[in-house]
Amino acid sequence: MNRLKRKKTINISGVLSVYLALMIAVMIPIILTMIEGARISALRTKIGCAADLAMDSALAEYNRELLKQYDLLFIDTAYDSGMGSLDNTREHMLDYLSYNIDPGKDNFLMGGADFLRLECDGLEFTGVSRATDDDGAVFRYMALSYMLEKYGLAYAEDVKDMAEKSESSGLYDGDIESEESDAQQELDDYEFEAPQVDDGNGGKMDDPDWSEPEKADPAGKVNNLRGGGILSLVCEQEISSESVDADIYASHRDLVAGDGMYEEWDDREGIMYEVLFNEYIMEKAGNYLNEKPGSRLKYEVEYIYAGKDSDDANLGTVVNRILLIRGAVNTIYFFGDGELQAESNELAAALAAASMSPELEPIYLALIDAAWIYAESASDIRVLMTGGKLPVIMSPGDWRLSLEGALDATEDMIESSVDDGSGKDMPDDPANMEVGYEGYLRLLLYTVSRENRVGRMMDVVEMDVRMVPGYEAFRLDECIAAATIQFTFKSDYGYEFFVERNMRYM
């Protein structure tokens, strides 16, 4: 009996040994498969992390001057080297990838085993959004992103209302310069007809004793002021003579082309976005009353409006345009004020009577009206250029110059007309439409095409960044805000991976 029990036990032990041998033969491939699966999973995880870290590192190398001066985030592919290229960014990212894949490679640890043996085999940019793409659409998008983050879209509502009301009021349609000049020309060209007398032969001839009456010149002093130039009349501080070669800046030169707007960005169309971009210009660019320290041109907003190569030319264009707007404002008010018209009619009749030429009365009247409005408008500009504010739409009592003061105008009298501080220390308030020089710049920017506003603002950015030592060759078309990148990775264990990622600001 004991022998039988012992034999049965021996048989069970043999079965277990065979079972374990068979199980090991089955388990080894399973274990190896699991190890290989873990390797593949680890490879994919490490590739994803390494690629994301490399892109984040590249985005962190934004141009510091663009952020400092303009609150814009762009990768400058020149990296302060003077020559921009995507190859520079590629090399930077490959360096980051190499470190992220093997952060301990420089530690010289002996005996360590690399479970992944991974390396980056290639990195290609399959699409980039350059700042200047699509006529500066990428630049505009980034500027609007800053404004939306800081203020929100409602910030532009008041300015939009003011611009729309000014446009609907016809303030952009007047031309007081031409009206005054045409009225003067009509008077200068007028020829008196000599009275006819009997020539003794039954015919008529010009009276030999007749002499042509002398014409009055009611607008003579106003014309003298006009001839001296509006800037010398209305500008108190010295006018900058800085100039640039516009051909070397973004809106004029041939640009390196990218692939346009990043597909996930919205277009940000509509008047509110246009006004918000104008507010970005007003915040970041200098102007006559608020020059930006260290800028290439002193009157940058004026450049964005006029597009001339010099400060004085840009300022002159702006001031003359504001003069026309004020001329329209004053014309509307003048012909709605019976007392002002009565004074003008009375003087025109007196001048016609004095020259015994009643036919000249309507010509005198047109010239007196235009000269008075022009003098009032020049006085208005003087208010604006000295920091004062004026109503966009005039109300009773806003007219300042008397008829005598207007027609006898001198530069000193134009200056004295603003000594009462009319409109000063008032905020830009669309409710009562009181605005200063910068308010009128906003109205003028509203009339400039998007292409010109964006293009010239990019010019200003390049001008100012190039003023900083080390950035003399800075170009916005070498700056990128978004990119699509294809990575190729390989492992010594026989695996190859292709990964596509998008990196972008905002």
C-alpha positions in Angstrom: 0.0 0.0 0.0 2.8 2.4 0.8 4.5 1.6 -2.4 1.4 2.5 -4.4 1.1 5.9 -2.7 4.8 6.6 -3.4 4.4 5.7 -7.0 1.4 8.0 -7.5 3.2 11.0 -5.9 6.1 10.5 -8.3 3.8 10.6 -11.2 2.2 13.9 -10.1 5.6 15.6 -9.8 6.5 14.6 -13.3 3.3 16.0 -14.7 3.9 19.3 -13.0 7.4 19.5 -14.4 6.2 18.9 -17.9 3.3 21.4 -17.4 5.7 24.1 -16.2 8.1 23.5 -19.1 5.2 23.8 -21.6 3.9 26.9 -19.9 7.3 28.6 -20.0 7.5 27.9 -23.7 4.2 29.6 -24.1 4.8 32.5 -21.7 8.2 33.6 -23.0 6.7 34.8 -26.3 3.9 36.5 -24.5 6.3 38.2 -22.1 8.5 39.3 -25.0 5.5 40.5 -26.9 4.4 42.5 -23.8 7.9 43.9 -23.5 7.9 44.9 -27.1 4.4 46.5 -26.8 5.6 48.4 -23.8 8.6 49.6 -25.9 6.4 50.8 -28.7 4.0 52.5 -26.2 7.0 54.2 -24.5 8.4 55.2 -27.9 5.1 56.9 -28.9 4.8 58.6 -25.5 8.4 59.9 -25.6 8.0 61.0 -29.2 4.9 63.0 -28.4 6.4 64.6 -25.3 9.7 65.3 -27.1 7.9 66.9 -30.1 5.6 69.0 -27.9 8.5 70.2 -25.7 10.6 71.1 -28.8 7.7 73.2 -30.2 7.1 74.9 -26.8 10.9 75.6 -26.6 10.8 77.1 -30.1 7.8 79.3 -29.3 9.6 80.5 -26.2 12.3 82.0 -28.4 10.0 84.8 -29.5 11.5 88.1 -30.6 12.0 90.1 -27.4 11.8 93.6 -29.1 8.5 92.8 -30.8 7.0 91.8 -27.5 8.5 94.8 -25.6 7.5 97.4 -28.1 4.4 96.0 -29.7 3.1 93.1 -27.5 3.5 90.7 -30.5 4.6 87.1 -30.3 6.6 86.0 -33.3 9.5 83.6 -33.8 12.2 85.6 -35.5 14.0 83.0 -37.7 17.0 85.2 -37.8 17.6 84.7 -34.1 19.5 88.1 -34.0 21.9 86.8 -36.6 20.8 89.2 -39.4 19.7 86.5 -41.8 16.4 84.8 -41.3 15.8 81.2 -42.4 13.6 78.3 -41.4 16.8 76.2 -41.3 17.7 78.2 -38.2 14.5 77.3 -36.5 14.9 73.7 -37.6 18.4 73.4 -36.1 17.1 74.9 -32.8 14.3 72.4 -32.7 16.6 69.5 -33.5 18.8 70.5 -30.6 15.8 70.6 -28.3 14.6 67.2 -29.6 18.0 65.6 -29.0 18.0 66.8 -25.4 14.4 65.8 -24.8 14.9 62.3 -26.2 18.0 61.7 -24.1 18.3 64.3 -21.4 21.1 62.3 -19.7 23.3 61.9 -22.7 25.9 64.3 -21.4 26.2 62.8 -18.0 28.6 60.0 -19.1 26.9 57.4 -17.0 28.5 53.9 -17.6 26.6 50.7 -17.9 23.2 52.2 -18.5 20.9 50.5 -21.0 18.7 52.4 -23.4 15.4 50.6 -23.7 14.3 52.8 -26.6 17.4 53.8 -28.6 15.4 56.6 -30.2 16.6 59.5 -32.3 15.0 62.1 -34.6 15.7 61.3 -38.2 14.2 64.4 -39.8 12.2 67.6 -39.2 10.4 69.5 -42.0 8.2 72.5 -42.1 5.2 71.7 -44.3 3.5 75.0 -43.7 4.3 78.3 -42.0 2.3 81.5 -41.3 4.6 84.5 -41.8 3.7 87.9 -40.3 3.5 89.5 -43.7 1.4 86.7 -45.4 -1.9 87.7 -47.1 -1.1 91.5 -47.1 -0.2 91.3 -43.4 -3.3 89.3 -42.3 -1.2 87.3 -39.9 0.3 90.4 -38.4 -3.2 92.0 -38.1 -4.5 88.8 -36.4 -1.7 88.8 -33.8 -2.3 92.5 -33.1 -6.0 92.0 -32.7 -5.3 89.0 -30.4 -3.4 91.4 -28.1 -6.2 94.0 -28.2 -8.9 91.5 -27.6 -7.0 90.0 -24.7 -6.4 93.4 -23.1 -9.6 95.3 -23.9 -12.2 93.2 -25.6 -14.2 94.1 -28.7 -16.5 96.5 -26.9 -13.5 98.9 -26.5 -13.9 100.0 -30.1 -17.7 100.8 -29.8 -17.4 104.5 -29.0 -14.8 105.2 -31.7 -16.9 103.3 -34.2 -19.9 105.5 -33.3 -17.9 108.7 -33.7 -16.5 107.7 -37.0 -19.9 106.6 -38.4 -21.5 109.8 -37.3 -18.7 111.9 -38.8 -19.1 110.0 -42.1 -22.9 110.4 -42.2 -22.6 114.1 -41.4 -20.6 114.7 -44.6 -17.5 115.9 -42.8 -15.2 114.1 -45.3 -16.7 115.8 -48.3 -15.8 119.5 -47.9 -12.9 121.3 -49.5 -12.6 124.8 -47.9 -9.2 125.2 -49.6 -10.6 124.9 -53.1 -13.7 126.9 -52.2 -11.7 129.9 -51.0 -9.3 129.6 -53.9 -12.1 129.3 -56.5 -13.9 132.3 -55.0 -10.7 134.4 -55.1 -10.0 133.3 -58.7 -13.5 134.3 -59.7 -13.0 137.8 -58.4 -9.5 138.0 -60.0 -10.9 137.0 -63.4 -13.9 139.3 -63.3 -13.6 142.0 -66.0 -15.6 145.2 -65.9 -17.4 146.3 -69.0 -16.6 149.9 -70.1 -19.7 152.1 -70.6 -20.6 152.8 -74.2 -20.7 156.3 -75.7 -21.5 157.8 -79.2 -18.5 157.6 -81.4 -19.8 160.5 -83.6 -20.5 158.3 -86.6 -23.7 156.9 -85.3 -22.0 154.0 -83.6 -20.9 153.1 -80.0 -17.4 152.9 -78.4 -15.9 152.5 -75.0 -16.0 155.7 -73.0 -12.4 157.1 -73.2 -12.9 158.9 -69.9 -13.9 155.8 -68.0 -11.4 154.1 -65.7 -11.9 150.6 -64.3 -13.0 150.6 -60.7 -10.6 149.2 -58.2 -11.7 145.8 -56.8 -11.8 145.2 -53.1 -9.6 142.4 -51.7 -11.4 141.2 -48.6 -9.5 137.9 -48.4 -6.0 139.3 -49.1 -4.6 138.6 -45.6 -6.2 135.2 -45.4 -4.6 134.4 -48.8 -1.2 135.5 -47.4 -1.6 133.1 -44.5 -2.5 130.3 -46.9 0.5 131.0 -49.0 2.8 130.6 -46.1 1.7 127.0 -45.5 -0.6 125.7 -42.9 2.0 124.0 -40.8 3.9 127.2 -40.0 0.6 128.7 -39.1 -0.8 126.1 -36.7 2.3 124.2 -35.3 3.8 125.6 -32.2 6.7 123.1 -31.7 9.5 122.5 -34.1 8.5 120.2 -36.9 10.6 117.0 -37.4 12.5 116.7 -40.7 13.2 112.9 -40.3 12.8 110.9 -43.5 13.1 107.2 -44.6 13.6 105.2 -47.7 10.2 103.4 -47.8 11.4 100.9 -50.4 13.3 98.9 -47.8 10.3 98.2 -45.6 7.6 95.6 -45.6 4.8 97.3 -47.6 7.2 98.1 -50.5 9.8 95.4 -50.9 9.5 91.8 -52.2 8.6 89.5 -49.3 9.4 85.9 -48.4 6.1 84.2 -48.9 4.6 81.8 -46.4 1.3 79.7 -46.5 -1.0 82.4 -45.1 -3.3 82.3 -42.2 -3.3 79.3 -39.9 -6.4 77.2 -40.7 -7.9 77.4 -37.2 -7.7 81.2 -37.0 -10.9 83.2 -37.7 -10.8 86.0 -40.2 -12.0 88.7 -37.7 -13.9 90.7 -40.3 -16.2 93.6 -39.7 -16.0 97.3 -38.8 -15.4 96.6 -35.1 -12.2 94.7 -35.8 -11.1 97.5 -38.2 -11.6 100.1 -35.5 -9.9 97.9 -32.9 -6.9 97.6 -35.2 -6.8 101.4 -35.5 -6.8 101.6 -31.7 -3.8 99.3 -31.7 -2.1 101.8 -34.1 -2.9 104.7 -31.8 -1.6 102.8 -28.8 1.7 101.6 -30.3 2.7 104.3 -32.8 3.8 107.8 -32.0 2.3 111.0 -33.4 2.9 114.8 -33.4 1.6 115.3 -29.9 2.8 112.0 -28.5 6.1 111.0 -30.0 7.4 107.5 -29.3 10.9 107.4 -27.8 13.5 105.8 -30.0 11.3 105.7 -33.1 12.7 106.1 -36.6 10.0 108.6 -37.8 8.5 110.9 -35.2 5.0 111.1 -36.6 4.2 107.4 -37.1 0.4 107.5 -37.2 0.7 110.4 -39.7 2.9 108.1 -41.8 0.3 105.3 -41.6 -2.4 107.8 -42.9 -0.3 109.6 -45.6 2.4 107.1 -46.6 5.0 109.8 -47.4 8.7 109.4 -46.8 9.2 112.3 -44.4 7.7 113.5 -41.2 6.9 117.0 -42.5 5.2 115.7 -45.6 3.1 113.2 -43.5 2.2 115.9 -41.0 1.3 118.4 -43.7 -1.0 115.8 -45.4 -2.8 115.1 -42.1 -3.1 118.8 -41.1 -4.5 119.7 -44.5 -7.0 116.9 -44.3 -8.1 117.9 -40.8 -8.4 121.5 -42.2 -10.8 120.2 -44.8 -12.9 118.4 -42.2 -13.0 121.5 -39.9 -13.9 123.5 -43.0 -16.9 121.2 -43.6 -17.9 121.4 -39.9 -17.7 125.2 -40.0 -19.5 125.5 -43.3 -22.4 123.5 -42.0 -22.6 125.7 -39.0 -22.0 128.9 -40.8 -24.9 128.5 -43.3 -27.2 127.6 -40.4 -26.4 130.7 -38.5 -28.4 133.7 -39.7 -26.3 136.3 -37.7 -23.0 135.2 -39.3 -24.6 135.3 -42.8 -26.1 138.7 -42.1 -22.7 140.1 -41.2 -21.2 138.6 -44.4 -24.0 140.0 -46.6 -23.7 143.5 -45.1 -19.9 143.6 -45.8 -20.3 142.3 -49.4 -23.0 144.9 -50.1 -20.8 147.7 -48.7 -17.8 146.6 -50.8 -19.9 146.4 -53.9 -21.3 149.9 -53.3 -17.9 151.3 -52.6 -16.6 150.1 -56.0 -19.9 151.1 -57.6 -20.1 147.6 -58.9 -23.3 145.9 -57.6 -22.6 143.0 -59.9 -19.7 142.1 -57.7 -21.8 141.7 -54.6 -22.4 137.9 -55.0 -18.7 137.3 -55.8 -17.6 139.4 -52.7 -20.1 137.4 -50.6 -18.8 134.0 -51.7 -15.2 135.1 -51.1 -16.0 136.6 -47.7 -17.8 133.5 -46.6 -15.0 131.2 -47.7 -12.3 133.4 -46.2 -14.1 133.6 -42.9 -14.7 129.8 -42.7 -11.1 129.2 -43.7 -9.7 131.5 -41.0 -12.0 129.9 -38.4 -10.8 126.4 -39.6 -7.2 127.4 -39.3 -7.9 128.7 -35.8 -9.4 125.3 -35.0 -6.3 123.5 -36.2 -4.2 125.6 -33.9 -6.4 124.5 -31.0 -5.9 120.9 -31.9 -2.1 121.2 -32.5 -1.6 122.8 -29.1 -3.4 120.0 -27.3 -7.0 121.3 -27.2 -10.2 119.7 -28.2 -13.1 120.7 -30.4 -16.6 119.6 -31.1 -17.0 117.4 -34.2 -20.5 118.8 -34.7 -20.7 122.5 -33.7 -23.3 124.0 -31.4 -24.4 127.7 -30.9 -21.6 129.7 -29.3 -18.8 127.5 -30.6 -17.8 130.0 -33.4 -14.8 132.0 -32.2 -13.5 134.5 -34.9 -15.3 137.7 -35.6 -15.6 138.8 -39.3 -13.2 141.6 -38.7 -10.7 139.3 -37.0 -11.0 136.7 -39.7 -10.4 139.0 -42.7 -7.7 140.9 -40.9 -6.1 137.7 -39.8 -2.4 137.5 -39.0 -0.5 134.6 -37.5 -0.6 136.3 -34.1 -4.4 136.7 -34.3 -4.8 133.0 -35.2 -2.7 132.2 -32.1 -4.7 134.5 -29.8 -8.0 132.9 -30.8 -7.0 129.8 -28.9 -5.9 131.6 -25.7 -9.3 131.1 -24.1 -8.6 127.3 -23.8 -11.6 126.4 -25.8 -12.2 122.7 -25.5 -9.1 122.0 -23.5 -9.0 119.4 -20.7 -12.0 117.6 -22.1 -11.9 113.8 -22.6 -12.6 112.3 -26.0 -16.3 111.8 -25.5 -18.4 110.6 -28.5 -21.5 111.6 -26.6 -20.7 115.3 -27.0 -18.3 114.6 -29.9 -15.4 116.6 -28.3 -12.1 115.3 -29.7 -8.5 116.5 -29.9 -5.8 115.9 -32.4 -5.6 112.2 -31.7 -9.3 111.9 -32.1 -9.0 113.3 -35.6 -6.2 110.9 -36.3 -8.7 108.1 -35.4 -11.2 109.6 -37.8 -8.6 109.8 -40.6 -7.4 106.2 -40.0 -11.0 105.2 -40.5 -10.8 106.3 -44.1 -7.6 104.4 -45.0 -7.8 101.0 -46.7 -7.0 98.0 -44.6 -4.1 97.1 -46.9 -2.4 100.5 -46.4 -3.1 100.6 -42.6 -1.7 97.1 -42.0 1.2 97.5 -44.5 2.3 100.8 -43.1 2.0 99.7 -39.6 4.3 96.8 -40.5 6.7 99.4 -41.9 6.7 101.3 -38.6 7.4 98.0 -36.7 10.4 97.3 -38.9 11.6 100.9 -38.6 11.6 100.9 -34.8 12.9 97.4 -34.2 15.9 98.2 -36.5 16.7 101.1 -34.3 17.7 98.6 -31.5 21.4 97.5 -31.6 21.6 94.0 -33.0 18.4 94.2 -34.9 19.5 96.4 -37.8 18.5 93.7 -40.4 15.2 92.8 -38.9 12.4 91.7 -41.3 8.9 90.9 -40.5 8.6 88.4 -43.3 11.2 86.3 -41.5 8.9 86.1 -38.5 6.4 83.2 -38.0 3.4 82.9 -35.7 2.4 79.3 -36.6 3.7 76.3 -38.4 2.9 72.7 -39.3 5.8 70.4 -38.7 6.5 66.8 -39.8 8.8 64.8 -37.5 10.5 61.6 -38.5 11.8 59.3 -35.6 13.6 56.0 -35.7 14.6 53.4 -33.2 17.5 51.0 -33.4 15.0 48.3 -32.6 13.7 48.7 -36.1 10.8 51.1 -35.7 10.1 54.3 -37.6 7.5 56.9 -36.8 6.1 59.9 -38.7 4.4 62.6 -36.5 2.8 65.8 -37.7 2.2 68.6 -35.2 0.9 72.2 -35.3 2.5 74.9 -33.3 1.2 78.4 -33.0 0.7 81.4 -30.7 -2.8 82.2 -29.5 
